[in-house]
Amino acid sequence: MLDQAQFQVPFLLDYLAVFLWAVSGAIVGMHKRYDFAGVLVVAILASTGGSLIRDGIFLQQTPPVLSNPWYIPVIITATAFVSLFRQRITKIVLVNRIVDVIDGVGVPAFAIVGLQLSLQAGIPLPGVVLVGVTNGVGGGILRDLLVGDTPSALKPGTIFVSGVILICVIFLVLTYGFGVSKEWAAWGMIALFFTIRMLSIRYDWRTRPLMQEPPA
């Protein structure tokens, strides 16, 4: 099965996801009243944090933000866009909806890329799932930690991290358990996560805290 064609994120989706994740990070930094450099740092971590953790810590290779000459210009453009239109952009609900849509496609796509890279590195399957999930949600976690907030991915809310874990496990079952093509399995998992994510937002399907009330 290792000779199957690897799933690749389409380059337009790659850059669009990086741009919009950078926009979301820049908005967070702007609300924290950071200067342009501070906002840019938050934007970089929001848009590339997952791959930074994946490559810098888990796989010990050069992350794409350093090897791809377009990532930094795209992120700077996103930060400049937020800076120039800061009075209007915070009032546009459409921005959050667009980011939700990109999350619905980009998060599972990059999670699957993380799965494949960790499999190639010979990491055991439990570690493979960890790398895949981190690749998908790591940017948002680093963004929130950097600005001093509890990561939204860890708090009760609409289905997100649990959905990423689910599609990572199903992808491995399909490809290594049933021999399904990685390309077909990847697009199937992207469609599944997108559907779950959009339905959870539309119908407000929310996770619940394990402890409803703090101890007395």
C-alpha positions, 0 to 999 in steps of 0.5 A, spaced: 500 500 500 505 504 500 506 505 493 499 508 492 499 515 490 500 520 496 494 525 497 496 532 495 493 539 498 491 543 491 496 549 491 490 554 491 487 551 497 493 551 500 495 558 499 487 560 500 487 556 507 494 560 509 491 566 507 485 566 511 488 562 517 493 568 517 487 573 517 484 570 523 490 570 527 491 577 525 484 579 527 485 576 534 492 579 534 489 586 533 483 585 538 489 584 543 491 591 541 498 588 538 502 593 533 503 590 526 509 586 528 505 583 534 499 581 529 504 579 524 507 574 529 500 571 531 498 571 523 504 566 522 503 562 528 495 561 526 497 559 519 503 555 519 503 553 527 500 546 525 506 544 520 511 548 525 509 543 530 509 537 525 516 538 522 520 542 527 518 537 533 515 530 531 518 529 524 525 534 525 525 536 518 524 543 514 517 546 515 514 549 509 513 556 511 521 556 511 522 552 504 516 555 500 518 562 498 510 564 497 508 563 505 511 569 508 509 574 502 502 571 503 501 571 510 504 579 510 499 580 505 493 577 509 496 581 515 496 588 511 489 586 509 487 586 516 491 592 518 488 596 512 481 594 513 481 594 520 475 598 521 470 594 517 473 587 517 471 586 525 464 588 523 463 583 517 460 576 519 462 573 513 469 573 514 468 568 520 463 564 515 469 564 510 474 562 515 469 556 518 468 554 510 476 554 509 477 550 516 472 545 514 476 543 508 483 545 510 483 542 517 482 535 514 486 536 508 492 538 512 491 533 517 491 527 512 498 530 509 500 530 516 498 522 517 502 521 510 508 524 512 508 521 519 507 514 516 513 515 511 517 517 517 516 510 520 512 513 526 507 507 529 500 508 528 498 512 535 503 517 533 501 518 526 494 520 529 497 525 533 501 528 528 495 528 523 491 532 529 496 536 530 497 538 523 490 540 523 489 544 529 496 546 531 496 553 528 489 555 532 492 552 539 499 556 538 495 562 536 491 562 542 496 560 547 501 566 544 495 571 546 494 568 553 487 565 551 485 558 553 485 554 546 478 554 543 480 547 540 480 545 548 474 548 550 466 545 549 463 548 542 461 546 535 464 539 533 472 540 531 477 536 534 473 530 535 471 530 528 479 531 526 481 525 530 475 521 527 477 522 520 484 521 521 482 514 524 477 512 519 483 514 513 488 509 516 482 504 517 480 505 510 487 505 507 491 500 511 485 496 513 481 495 506 486 498 501 482 504 499 486 509 495 489 514 499 486 519 494 479 517 494 480 516 502 483 523 503 477 526 499 472 522 502 474 524 509 475 531 507 467 531 505 465 527 511 469 532 516 466 538 512 459 535 513 460 534 520 463 541 521 458 545 517 452 541 520 454 542 527 455 550 526 448 550 523 444 546 528 449 548 534 451 541 535 456 542 541 460 538 546 459 538 553 464 539 559 466 533 563 464 536 569 458 541 569 459 544 575 466 546 579 467 542 585 465 546 591 
